[in-house]
Amino acid sequence: MQTVRLAHRGRIAILTIDNPPVNALSAALRADLARAVGDAVANPAIDAIVIAASGRAFIAGADISEFGKPPVAPILPEVLDVIENAAKPVVAAIHGVALGGGLEVALACHGRVASPGAKLGLPEIKLGLIPGAGGTQRLPRLIGAAKAFPIMLGGEPISAGKALELGLVDEVVSGDLVEAAVTLASGLAAKGAWERTGERAVRLTQVDREAFEAQAMNAAAKSGDLPNVKALIASVRNAFDLDFAQALVAERALFTALVADDRSKALRYVFFAERDVARVPGIGPEVKPRPIESAAVIGAGTMGGGIAMCFANAGIPVTLIETEQAQIDNGMNRVAAIYEMSVTRGSLTPELRDRRMALISGAVGLTAAANADIVVEAAFEEMGVKLQIFGALDGIAKPGAILASNTSYLDIPTIAAVTKRPQDVIGMHFFSPANVMKLLEVVRPAGAAPDAIATAVTLGRTLGKVAVVVGNCFGFVGNRMLAQRTRAAERLLIAGALPHEVDAAVTDFGFKMGPFAMSDLAGNDIGWRTRKALGRKAAVADALCEAGRFGQKTGKGYFLYPEGARTGQRDPEVETLIAHVSAQKGVTRRSFTAEEIVSRLMDPMVNEGARILEEGIAARPGDIDVIWLNGYSWPAWRGGPMYWADAVGLDVIVRRLEAQATETGDVSLQPAPLLRKLVAEGKSFSSLKDAAA
Ligand code: T1G
């Protein structure tokens, strides 16, 4: 299929890129583009060239799926060389997004026009890379290193307006974009003179360098240990110290080394894993989602308010329902305060705040949910309460409305059974704070209608969430695995580790917080309540709660929080309590290395993940990784628990689990059959990815 279509307007060749879905620069597109530009340059009837694109993107960048495979000629720098050194002017007509290699194509052109909604960026840093086709050289030459470096370091796209202000584009065009590009290209041809970005050094002044060096020092101090940050600094520095051709060669070498880096491999895996979750087994494109134009949320607590904000932020009117007006008022005040904080921080305009607040109304009584297309229940986490609500909703909600519970572990089929519409009853498990956390577990009970699930997945995307469809079980996926880590952390305390050692090992691994600081933050009494409801024991955790040590809210938990401090301090009282529990259990305490702590925490989680896959609760290992990346801040550069297990080696995990099971006598630590099977077959979790396709 031709990925570049040729048309003419007078003496101007218009090359339209057409490589769905987002015009990624595949090997075929690179070859077609180089050839089309070469042909146009050789054609005596052509004075100038416009590069435009069809579909929703100008060019989304290099084809990430090609990384790690042998490069196929022409590589992108060679294509850009053809464009930049063409004997006729080439102008880019940018709509949608010009990202990574897409922006680098535009930078190699001699002029750039953009539509008002276009976004331009170099997001390579987010993939553990740096721009590898001239971005670190051409952008500083065009707009200055001090303005270029933050764009590459942050990886966030800028608007067309900002690009115009910086001099990255020559014109922002509300009308016919291609026509404007033709006009610019014709003008350059008529002048007979145009500038190659690579030849500009005008912006690379001493002042610019000093400003860049200050930024580089900051960046190095914050994340200098990251190989791609180091490489970016070195490559932008080369823009000042080397001539253009040498600097391009140096950039490509730095980029190629990063492509082989494990962090980048993990980040590229995450990129595709987060898109694979949208492929839900048994729900193909023929299953159409139901329209969601209005919502109701039951429960105006922290979760209910946060969920209501998600709808308002997406422009969907939502009714916040409670049993008393006072609770509505509290909920609305909490929501207003959160929006106000965003306005104060400058991340939300007052106008947008007002627009969003106007979309949230409060109402007492379930009848207010009568006209909602979806009702999300976020009431007290107690089955009796849920059954009462859904039983009532069944007679109130309109036919076809989706009835979703935000429960974090209760049984959805039991809830569905009190309605006459089980096919419309699902779980939508938001994570706190709901208006911030990206993860949404869509719980699919056996009786749910496919279009009900498709609706929740589509709605999740509308709400800006990463929606992962999971099966119904206690704790679904994330919390079910978290429970294993929590039990493992308790075991470590009794065996000899201390809270600060466990937390340090976990934060050094890459998590933002360790398990005990997390528990102190969320409230140790939450886990205590769940354990009591399930008749489970945890000697240390229970002893802390019996002593009223619920965490930050009581000034002490696993750690001490003097004067409401947010960072805990070691507490000798807790360490004595822990030693006492060890003695009571006849355990001789010993020290643990950080590596042992990590494996004793993560291996049982991976084992539970294997069971989750065996039971079909998750469709693929990548779904489990996406859940942990977006709901529990697993470090993205480690790919996720299942990706990490593959990197460690499943045979190593199995051996460690067997040793732990023997040492503790806890048979639940015995490796899951799927783990043993994969090891026996010499396979890894990644071999299961396509099984779910
Ligand atoms: N390569 C390969 N596939 C890509 C892709 C890419 N760059 N971008 C998107 N896709 C696929 C994606 O997997 C999905 O596939 C479909 O397109 C729609 O994506 C040399 C080295 C462009 C803003 O990092 O940010 O250039 O699941 O669901 O929400 O210096 O995709 O449908 O089969 O995300 O509308 C730099 C990555 C690459 C941009 C569109 N570029 N892409 O968002 O759709 S490195 C990026 C995005 C590089 C150079 C360097 C987004 C989007 P499927 P989607 P969307």
Residues whose N, C-alpha, C, O or C-beta is under 5 A from the ligand:
A	BS01	T1G	P21 V22 A24 A60 G61 A62 D63 I64 S65 L99 G100 G101 P123 E124 I130 P131 G132 A133 R275
